[in-house]
Amino acid sequence: MSILAGTNRYKTTHSGTGTHRLVFPILIEFLVLLVLLIAVVLAINIDVVILENNLSEVSVTEILQSVFILVSAMIFAWRAWRHIRSRGYFIAVATLFACMFVRENDALLDHIRHGFWIVPVGMIACFGIISVCRYRDSLAGPLARHFQERHTTFIFIGLLLLLVFSRLFGTGSLWQAVMGAGYDPSVKTVVQEGLELLGYALITYGTVLSFANRETAPDTHR
């Protein structure tokens, strides 16, 4: 009886330890996402309440948006250089994020000439397309594989939130109908910029997870 009791206690102890190891990463991810959500709201509050800058091009929100997408572009560019078998896919994503970074800073480039952002975006896009064509054999396979991984879900949700939902939900006609005669364009701006910042944050979070899991990918290093 004592032997059986000892065995049961051993199994229970190790089962509990295994459960704790499974729950801990979930708790950490929950807290990280919670911090991201709070940071988005905090950034908007700093701009609107403290700085009163109406979310201009030089604001905490705009700067964070640029930083988030730049970090994501750099990580994928580094992975494109590092991993041969996924190079075409990584170049494609890095090119997209780099173009988004330039477009996000179009107001700064307007000091050179109005609409000048088209020039660097065109150059980056051409370079990316040529590079993807060169490594086209490493595009479809890695894309399909990454679609099945958790971190890619955050990236695609962030992209959809940024490129689709924020544009539709931040439409001026919608908020004019909601607010009626008291319509204030700054309300629409706050809503749209807040959603965009959340989208950028999710993209970067997924990108960082992708980077953290890079050693599990069966790529051949340069």
N, C-alpha and C positions, 0 to 999 in steps of 0.2 A: 504493500500500500504506500509506504514512504517513497519507494522508488518511483511509482506512478505519479504520486503527488509532486515529486521533484521535477519529473519530466513535464508535467502540465504547467508548473510554474515557469519552467524554462521556455516552453512554447509561448506562454502568455506574455512573458517579458520581452521576448524577441519580436513577437507580433506587434506589441505596443511600440517598440522601437522603430519597426518598419513603417508603422502608421505615421509616427511623428516625422519620419524622414519624407514621407509623401505629402504630408500636410504643410510642412514648413515652407517649401518653395511656392505653394499656392498662396499662403499667407503673405509672403514677401511680394509676389506679383500683385496681389490685391492692394497692398500698401503703396507700391510704386505707382500703380494706375490711379489710386486715390490722390496721391501727391501731384500727379500730372493734371488731374482735373481741377484740383484746388489752385495749382499754379496758373492755369489758364484764366480762371476767374479773378485771381489776385492781380495778374498782369492787366486785365481790363480795368479793374478797380483803380489801380495805380494811375493809369492813363486818364481815366474819366474823372475820378474823384480828387486825386492828389495833384497830378500834373495839369489837368484840365486842357489837354492838347487835342481833344476830339479825335484821337487815334490818327494823327497826322502821319506822314511818311517817316518822321523821326519820332518814334514812340516806342515804349517798351514792347508793346504787342508786335509791331512791325519788325523790330530788331530780333525778337525771339523767333518769329516766323522765318526770317532769313537765316538765323543761326541753325535752327532745326533742319531746314532743307539742305543747307550747306554741309552740315555734318553727315547727313544721309548720303549726299552725293559723293563726298570724300570717302566714306566707308565702302561704297559700292565700287568706286574707282580703284581703291586699294585692292579690293577683292578681285577685280578684273585683271589687275597686274599680277596678282598672286596666284590665282587659280586658272589653269589652262582649260580644263574641261568644261568650265562654266563661263568662260571669258565673254562669249557673245552675249549671253543673258545679262551678265553684270555690266557690260559696257552699255547695253540698251537702257538699263535702269539708271545708271550713273548719268547718262546723257539726258534722260528725261528730268532728273532731279536738278542737274546743272542748268538746264533751260528754265526750269521753274524758279530757280534762285535768281537768275538774271531778270526774269519777268517780274519777280517780286520787288526788285530794285529799279524798276523802270523810271521812277521819278528822279532818281539820282542821275541816270543816263540822259534824262531829258535836258539836263544842264548843257550837255554837248550839243544836242539837237533833238527836237521833239520826235519821239518815236524811234530814237537811236537804238533802243534795246533790241530791235529786230536784227541789227547787224551782228552783235555777239551771239544771239540765239541762233541765227542762221549758220554762223561759223561752227558753233558747238554741234548743232544738229547734223551738218554735213560731215564733220569729223566722226561723229557717232555712227551715222549711217554707213559710211565707208568702212569703219572698223567692224561693225556688226556684220556687214557683207563678207568681210575677210574671214571672220570667225563664225560664220552662219551655222556651221555644224555643231556649235556649242550653244545654240540659242533655244531650240524647241525642247530638247531633253531636260536641261536644267530648269527651264520655265515650268514644265509639267511637274517636275519633282518638287520644286519650291512651292507650287500651288498646294501641295499636300502637307506642308509644314506649318506649324502654329504661327510662327513669327510673320509669315507672309500674309496671314489673315489680318493682322493689325495694319500692315502696309496698305493692303487693298481697301480696307474699311476707311483708313485715313485718306486715301486718294479719292474715294467716292464721296466722302464727307466734304473734302476740299473742293473738288472740281464740279460736283453735281449738287449735293444737298445745300451747301452754303450759298450757292448761286441762286437756287430756286427759293429757298426759305428767306433769303435776303433781298428778294425782289421788291423794288420800291412800290409797285402797284399793290402788292399784298399788304404792306404796312400802311399805305395810304387808306386802303379799305378798312383796316383794323382801327386806325387812329382818327379817321375822318378829318374834320376841320382842324384838329389839333396835331396834324401830322408833323413830325420833326425828323428830317433826314438823318440826324445823328443816331436815332434809335435803330434805324435800319443798318447803319454803319457798325454800331456796337454788336448787333446780332451777327452780322456777316463776318466781321473780323474775329469775333469770338469763336465762331464755328471753324473758320479757317485755321486759327491757332490750334484748336483741338485736333483738326485734321493733320496739321504738321507734326504735332506732338505724338500722335499715334503712328505716323509714318516713321518718325525717328525711333520710337520705342521698338517697333518691329524690326527696324534696320539694326539697332543695337543687339537685339536678340539674335538676329541672323549672324552678326559678327561674332557674338559669344559662342555660337554653335558651329563655327566654321570648321573646327577640327573634326567634327563628326561627318562632314561631307567627304565623299570618296573622290575628291578632285586631286589631280596631279599638280604639284607645286612647280613653279617656274624654276 
